[in-house]
């Protein structure tokens, strides 16, 4: 996705957030329908264009008066118990500012990248029923709008707005944040506010301050470069030019565009056929960068032709343009979104219809085409038309170079989101943080291992809460399952995520069983939110009956020449599914090459039967991007965490 952001200096950015007509204004997060942290003093923040005296009222009762100077101001008023709704009033020499429907409860910061940003209203999310039925006036979300700052922390966020978990407003909620809040609120009775400042595609470095990245030469170099606005604009122009030149060249050379292969009555009977869904690279076609055209016909009844419908084309790698009966009905420029295109009555006609899809591959290698195991269909109110099966295809043009990768992505720049979307919240009080991020750092697990605890510590310092609870998601299963257990893939970044657990008041939930191999944005956000909520209820609200973590394998020891015992910290252990043995374990003599091995279950450990057990140096469990074999869980059906352990001659009691 390509994004543009205008430059502003620090103070102008602050002033721009407020009305130019008013003498005293509040930061955007202080507005109608807000939730404020209970049982802690509240720090109001705003801007004044002159010195003023502020009188603060709660439900008509004056709480205090305070003198403020011109410019940015902060004002603290006393802690309040959970409840509401309340009215907050601020009187100045010439204004009366009134905020309505205010609750005091617990505020949780929901941050990270796209899987936290993913909303209940995201196309294809399947949460329509939840949106229609939910009515939770004591659950609120404040969405911090996307922003970036290159010159240092801003005093205030640029924009944001509160919404309530009722009706269509719910579509704007972070899905993970909503289900987290729903469970916490249900089991505590306390109003819950979610501050959602997630940003799709963000590296962890974007959420850290300049000082926290001082020991990383790559990041300090980028920070230095980005402080010159002309450098950023230059890089953007280069990216835009290279991208457009590539697309223009492909369009100019594309035989399909030149000869209008999207027209309804084109004779394509001589075109060969491929199966959809499916990658053309999995069906005997070599990978290439360029365009491939796909066509097929389908039959529509008269009743269906008069209905509005939705065309569902799963996911397509990488880019698509879609035509029905010669009319363009949709298109997407990159691979991750679901292809969901609305068709108005009249686009389809009774009888035979024709669909054409121009697919553009951006890369010279790797898969391209229609992602398997996704829906490819026309969806009517009471019927479906499947589009799976054989399609005619023809190459439009093969490019001799891949589409250029952008040199500058806002969400990957160091400190920019910390400066614009986190640091301005420094004066807010939070109950805790929920975090879902890591996909954009999969290529640098060693760096992530170092950065993650540093980031948590820095956030706690920024928010003046040194023991602030921090609960996070270990990345979900993703990508095609590998038969070779030596291929670690995403297992290394999951291992790096465990570094957060070295700090007190942290907890990690696993999503290793909640992902989709063919979608980096899995739909099941309800279970993720529930597990985060149960971790909060257990760790933060002192409700130990709420289980949130599965078995954690801690130590492997040689029992005999043909047995290795693997101990777990949390039990009882169970097997998920119908298999009688534990799957997902692998063994290695050299720590590099692994082979699968089955395990037998005991209540607290797994026994691996291995010939010449004393030769085994390392065991692993679920140590792959998508460990489909893994079936170890506890009695709550929570999956065991991935693990890689050295094999010892004896485990100490503390390791069991």
FIKOLFI-296402 format. One line per 10 residues: number of its first residue (from 1); for each residue x, y negated, z of C-alpha. Coordinates in pm, whole numbers, plus 50000, padded with zeros to 5 digits. Layout:
# FIKOLFI-296402
NUM> X/Y/Z; ... $
//
This chain:
# FIKOLFI-296402
1> 50000/50000/50000; 50133/49655/49914; 50076/49373/50160; 50163/49004/50162; 50212/48786/50465; 50261/48406/50465; 50534/48260/50678; 50455/48034/50972; 50670/47881/51240; 50602/47990/51595 $
11> 50404/47693/51722; 50209/47640/51400; 50105/48004/51411; 49980/47953/51765; 49786/47634/51691; 49635/47785/51377; 49462/48047/51590; 49243/47784/51751; 48989/47525/51642; 49146/47198/51527 $
21> 48852/47004/51674; 48886/47119/52035; 49123/46985/52299; 49136/47313/52492; 49109/47654/52329; 49159/48016/52438; 49371/48288/52283; 49163/48513/52055; 49145/48803/52303; 48951/48583/52549 $
31> 48608/48578/52387; 48250/48696/52420; 48210/49069/52494; 48563/49104/52630; 48679/49346/52896; 48922/49222/53161; 49129/49447/53384; 48958/49514/53715; 49129/49478/54053; 49413/49266/53917 $
41> 49449/48890/53875; 49354/48776/53524; 49585/48543/53336; 49392/48330/53090; 49592/48190/52801; 49525/47910/52559; 49637/47585/52403; 49563/47222/52484; 49642/46917/52275; 49675/46702/52587 $
51> 49713/46735/52968; 49387/46849/53125; 49213/46961/53442; 49038/47297/53410; 48756/47412/53636; 48695/47788/53617; 48348/47930/53690; 48229/48289/53720; 47851/48335/53697; 47807/47970/53788 $
61> 48033/47986/54094; 48346/47777/54079; 48658/47989/54130; 48929/47723/54110; 49066/47410/53947; 49406/47374/53782; 49614/47114/53603; 49758/47212/53264; 50006/47035/53040; 49988/46978/52668 $
71> 50069/47288/52466; 50051/47654/52559; 49898/47714/52900; 49843/48008/53133; 49602/48015/53424; 49554/48294/53679; 49227/48359/53857; 49156/48616/54128; 49110/48989/54083; 48753/49111/54028 $
81> 48590/49446/54091; 48468/49666/53807; 48131/49570/53667; 47934/49310/53481; 47817/49163/53260; 47945/48824/53373; 47968/48471/53236; 48298/48286/53244; 48290/47908/53217; 48571/47658/53168 $
91> 48505/47287/53215; 48745/47019/53091; 48709/46642/53082; 48517/46670/52756; 48426/47037/52701; 48229/47324/52842; 48355/47662/52718; 48132/47959/52800; 48212/48326/52743; 47926/48573/52776 $
101> 47879/48946/52831; 48213/48995/53005; 48299/49319/53182; 48569/49404/53431; 48700/49755/53386; 49011/49931/53261; 49199/49812/52954; 49402/50061/52752; 49643/49957/52480; 49602/50184/52175 $
111> 49904/50152/51950; 50108/50329/51685; 50049/50381/51315; 49772/50499/51083; 49642/50794/51284; 49569/50554/51570; 49442/50285/51334; 49212/50535/51156; 48857/50417/51226; 48525/50590/51273 $
121> 48419/50418/50953; 48713/50543/50745; 48586/50688/50418; 48550/51063/50454; 48582/51058/50832; 48259/51255/50889; 48161/51048/51194; 47837/50909/51051; 47632/51098/51311; 47845/50961/51595 $
131> 47805/50608/51464; 47427/50645/51436; 47382/50796/51781; 47640/50619/51999; 47518/50353/52237; 47790/50264/52486; 47768/49896/52581; 48045/49941/52840; 48298/50055/52581; 48457/49771/52387 $
141> 48744/49733/52142; 48956/49429/52063; 49116/49473/51722; 49443/49282/51688; 49453/49199/51320; 49763/49302/51129; 50042/49047/51142; 50421/49032/51137; 50673/48777/51264; 51040/48765/51172 $
151> 51160/48474/51384; 51095/48602/51733; 50797/48668/51960; 50486/48459/51903; 50293/48306/52191; 49959/48436/52069; 49817/48685/51827; 49701/48530/51502; 49351/48682/51493; 49138/48943/51660 $
161> 48782/49022/51760; 48584/49223/52016; 48328/49483/51914; 48098/49700/52124; 48048/50075/52080; 47696/50033/51948; 47554/50067/51597; 47755/49970/51292; 48010/49787/51505; 48140/50129/51599 $
171> 48276/50179/51247; 48557/49935/51326; 48678/50132/51630; 48995/50334/51632; 48855/50687/51625; 49116/50816/51870; 49063/50511/52090; 48686/50551/52087; 48681/50919/52182; 48943/50849/52449 $
181> 48729/50570/52594; 48410/50775/52567; 48547/51056/52784; 48721/50829/53036; 48413/50613/53078; 48184/50915/53112; 48394/51064/53394; 48476/50743/53582; 48174/50517/53527; 48416/50230/53469 $
191> 48388/49998/53167; 48668/50064/52918; 48832/49814/52687; 49057/49930/52404; 49314/49685/52268; 49384/49831/51923; 49703/49689/51774; 49808/49986/51557; 49958/49926/51212; 49960/50193/50938 $
201> 50299/50322/50832; 50486/50148/51113; 50828/50275/51217; 50898/50273/51589; 51161/50005/51525; 50887/49761/51425; 50745/49787/51778; 51073/49705/51955; 51237/49372/52036; 51558/49248/51882 $
211> 51747/49300/52209; 51631/49662/52233; 51775/49731/51887; 52108/49561/51945; 52300/49891/51951; 52173/49997/51607; 52375/49840/51321; 52119/49919/51050; 51844/49742/51243; 52057/49442/51344 $
221> 52154/49396/50980; 51788/49397/50877; 51701/49156/51157; 51968/48914/51041; 51854/48939/50680; 51486/48890/50765; 51543/48566/50953; 51589/48394/50618; 51244/48359/50458; 51403/48326/50117 $
231> 51556/48673/50153; 51218/48831/50221; 51049/48649/49937; 51331/48750/49704; 51295/49117/49800; 50920/49102/49758; 50952/48951/49415; 51201/49218/49314; 50968/49491/49440; 50667/49344/49265 $
241> 50855/49295/48938; 51004/49645/48934; 50668/49802/49026; 50477/49607/48764; 50736/49670/48493; 50715/50044/48558; 50335/50045/48551; 50327/49825/48240; 50575/50046/48054; 50376/50357/48143 $
251> 50050/50192/48033; 50208/50078/47705; 50349/50423/47624; 50053/50624/47755; 49889/50799/47462; 49571/50842/47666; 49524/50469/47709; 49631/50399/47352; 49383/50645/47205; 49115/50607/47473 $
261> 49109/50960/47604; 48850/50849/47858; 48575/50807/47597; 48276/51032/47635; 48277/51208/47299; 48649/51265/47253; 48716/51609/47099; 48938/51775/47362; 48865/52135/47261; 49229/52191/47160 $
271> 49364/52075/47498; 49498/52350/47727; 49342/52416/48067; 49448/52400/48432; 49262/52474/48753; 49133/52190/48971; 49201/52157/49255; 49565/52244/49221; 49897/52085/49150; 50007/52109/48788 $
281> 50352/52183/48927; 50209/52502/49080; 50055/52613/48751; 50357/52646/48528; 50402/52279/48445; 50730/52110/48525; 50731/51808/48755; 50765/51471/48589; 50704/51104/48651; 50428/50968/48431 $
291> 50064/51034/48341; 49855/51345/48292; 49494/51328/48173; 49222/51570/48286; 48873/51614/48139; 48569/51834/48190; 48193/51827/48146; 47919/51898/48400; 47541/51917/48395; 47308/51682/48587 $
301> 46934/51717/48642; 46696/51431/48572; 46629/51391/48944; 47001/51372/49023; 47065/51117/48748; 46822/50879/48917; 46997/50904/49254; 47293/50717/49394; 47570/50964/49457; 47926/50993/49581 $
311> 48206/51134/49372; 48451/51321/49594; 48789/51403/49445; 48977/51516/49754; 49326/51370/49743; 49534/51313/49433; 49911/51287/49410; 49991/51011/49345; 49763/50766/49160; 49435/50798/48972 $
321> 49185/50628/48745; 48843/50794/48711; 48595/50759/48425; 48245/50904/48385; 48088/50897/48040; 48356/50647/47937; 48292/50406/48225; 48561/50350/48487; 48417/50428/48831; 48719/50419/49061 $
331> 49091/50437/49115; 49352/50455/49390; 49718/50351/49370; 49878/50590/49620; 49832/50944/49744; 49706/50932/50103; 49345/50803/50088; 49050/51031/50028; 48909/50978/49680; 48547/50880/49748 $
341> 48379/50680/49473; 48018/50559/49491; 47808/50593/49177; 47495/50386/49127; 47183/50528/48960; 47229/50517/48585; 47598/50606/48574; 47505/50972/48536; 47255/51085/48275; 47028/51388/48254 $
351> 47202/51677/48090; 47571/51693/48000; 47810/51439/48151; 48182/51398/48106; 48448/51306/48366; 48805/51200/48290; 49081/51151/48548; 49412/50988/48463; 49664/51108/48721; 49994/50924/48760 $
361> 50289/51096/48924; 50536/50854/49078; 50823/51100/49120; 51046/51315/48904; 51029/51607/49147; 50774/51753/49386; 50406/51829/49356; 50163/51625/49148; 49794/51664/49076; 49483/51755/49275 $
371> 49552/51852/49638; 49409/52197/49713; 49155/52277/49987; 48976/51945/49955; 48625/51880/49820; 48593/51810/49446; 48225/51748/49384; 47938/51511/49329; 47741/51476/49649; 47373/51386/49630 $
381> 47130/51347/49919; 47013/51709/49900; 47243/51875/49647; 47600/51915/49524; 47764/51958/49187; 48098/52132/49210; 48379/52000/48993; 48621/52277/49082; 48734/52509/48806; 48905/52478/48469 $
391> 48975/52130/48331; 49128/52034/47998; 49456/51846/48031; 49709/51656/47822; 50026/51464/47904; 49988/51091/47849; 50353/50997/47883; 50665/51116/48062; 50876/50839/48213; 51252/50885/48226 $
401> 51268/50723/48569; 51050/50754/48881; 50843/50464/49003; 51084/50240/49198; 51054/50263/49574; 50999/49925/49740; 51301/49770/49907; 51084/49579/50155; 50790/49714/50355; 50649/49494/50628 $
411> 50560/49783/50857; 50915/49920/50847; 51099/49600/50943; 51252/49591/51292; 51075/49391/51563; 50809/49236/51339; 50509/49403/51504; 50656/49362/51851; 50688/48991/51780; 50342/48938/51632 $
421> 50112/49203/51779; 50258/49312/52114; 50461/49033/52275; 50164/48789/52260; 49977/49031/52490; 50247/49007/52759; 50021/48832/53011; 49742/49087/52986; 49699/49356/53249; 49659/49715/53128 $
431> 49558/50040/53288; 49783/50227/53047; 49896/50289/52690; 49790/50555/52440; 50032/50598/52148; 50011/50793/51821; 50315/50735/51601; 50614/50915/51454; 50520/51011/51099; 50722/50719/50959 $
441> 51032/50832/51151; 51041/51199/51050; 51367/51148/50861; 51555/51020/51167; 51468/51238/51468; 51799/51175/51647; 51741/50799/51633; 51383/50842/51750; 51497/51050/52046; 51710/50757/52159 $
451> 51462/50480/52077; 51141/50622/52222; 51219/50604/52596; 51385/50267/52537; 51066/50138/52377; 50847/50263/52663; 51075/50098/52920; 51080/49773/52726; 50702/49762/52695; 50669/49812/53068 $
461> 50913/49527/53127; 50732/49299/52883; 50398/49368/53053; 50549/49335/53403; 50420/49684/53489; 50727/49905/53553; 50517/50219/53612; 50255/50158/53340; 50114/50499/53232; 50215/50593/52879 $
471> 50029/50885/52716; 50107/50992/52363; 50040/51243/52086; 50296/51495/51966; 50249/51502/51590; 49989/51729/51432; 50067/52018/51201; 50115/51906/50841; 50247/52023/50500; 50237/52368/50344 $
481> 50324/52656/50576; 50674/52796/50522; 50752/53166/50535; 51111/53105/50640; 51127/53020/51014; 51464/52851/50957; 51287/52555/50792; 51222/52322/51083; 51066/52026/50900; 50858/51814/51138 $
491> 50959/52024/51438; 51264/51804/51488; 51063/51482/51521; 50824/51658/51762; 51126/51756/51969; 51245/51396/51963; 50906/51284/52090; 50959/51484/52409; 51226/51230/52509; 50946/51012/52642 $
501> 50886/51266/52915; 51217/51182/53085; 51037/50874/53220; 50791/50878/53507; 50420/50823/53444; 50430/50962/53090; 50235/51249/52939; 50232/51415/52597; 49940/51598/52441; 49986/51839/52152 $
511> 49797/51816/51823; 49980/52111/51668; 49645/52286/51611; 49442/51983/51503; 49607/51884/51177; 49546/51961/50811; 49828/52092/50594; 49715/51877/50302; 49636/51550/50481; 49864/51331/50691 $
521> 49543/51179/50831; 49353/51478/50976; 48984/51418/51047; 48964/51572/51393; 49025/51259/51596; 48763/51361/51852; 48982/51638/51997; 49289/51412/51998; 49098/51144/52187; 48960/51398/52431 $
531> 49304/51541/52511; 49444/51191/52566; 49146/51115/52791; 49193/51432/52991; 49561/51343/53036; 49455/51001/53165; 49190/51148/53394; 49445/51393/53533; 49748/51167/53563; 49602/50819/53609 $
541> 49260/50872/53767; 49373/51156/53996; 49130/51415/53864; 49349/51729/53847; 49071/51953/53717; 49108/51797/53371; 49358/52005/53174; 49547/51839/52891; 49865/52039/52831; 49921/52389/52706 $
551> 50204/52625/52796; 50552/52470/52800; 50820/52728/52732; 51113/52656/52960; 51365/52941/52961; 51454/53260/52769; 51653/53540/52928; 51782/53881/52822; 51606/54155/53017; 51768/54456/52847 $
561> 51925/54561/52519; 51588/54530/52348; 51391/54272/52546; 51399/53894/52582; 51159/53729/52826; 51040/53374/52757; 50900/53190/53060; 50634/52919/53064; 50589/52630/53303; 50211/52627/53266 $
571> 49993/52937/53266; 49793/53167/53255; 49889/53247/52898; 49646/53366/52634; 49642/53446/52264; 49426/53235/52036; 49253/53429/51760; 49214/53800/51700; 49577/53910/51694; 49687/54141/51976 $
581> 50044/54010/51976; 50195/53667/52017; 50301/53520/51683; 50512/53218/51600; 50836/53322/51772; 51162/53348/51581; 51512/53457/51687; 51859/53364/51571; 52209/53493/51633; 52381/53175/51516 $
591> 52126/52900/51586; 52075/52834/51214; 51917/53134/51047; 51599/53267/51209; 51375/53568/51161; 51024/53627/51289; 50955/53843/51592; 50629/53935/51767; 50575/53903/52140; 50382/54081/52412 $
601> 50191/53873/52661; 50217/53872/53040; 50025/53622/53254; 50328/53391/53285; 50570/53489/53007; 50615/53644/52664; 50827/53956/52606; 51009/53971/52272; 51119/54319/52172; 51447/54273/51989 $
611> 51716/54517/51887; 52056/54417/52031; 51896/54143/52237; 52235/54040/52378; 52334/53916/52030; 52047/53666/52011; 52163/53310/52080; 51842/53110/52032; 51469/53162/52019; 51215/52923/51874 $
621> 50838/52891/51887; 50615/52695/51645; 50931/52530/51513; 50796/52426/51173; 50606/52140/51010; 50292/52354/50997; 50334/52657/51227; 50031/52852/51117; 50154/53172/51286; 50161/53013/51633 $
631> 49884/53154/51854; 50002/53107/52214; 49773/52902/52436; 49641/52879/52788; 49298/52968/52926; 49168/52625/52811; 49265/52702/52451; 49531/52431/52462; 49822/52528/52236; 50173/52595/52362 $
641> 50418/52318/52285; 50681/52391/52017; 51010/52501/52172; 51367/52596/52088; 51564/52757/52372; 51905/52916/52421; 51894/53276/52542; 52049/53309/52888; 52153/53609/53088; 51930/53490/53370 $
651> 51673/53216/53424; 51680/53021/53746; 51357/53016/53941; 51315/52643/53867; 51313/52714/53494; 51028/52961/53505 $
//
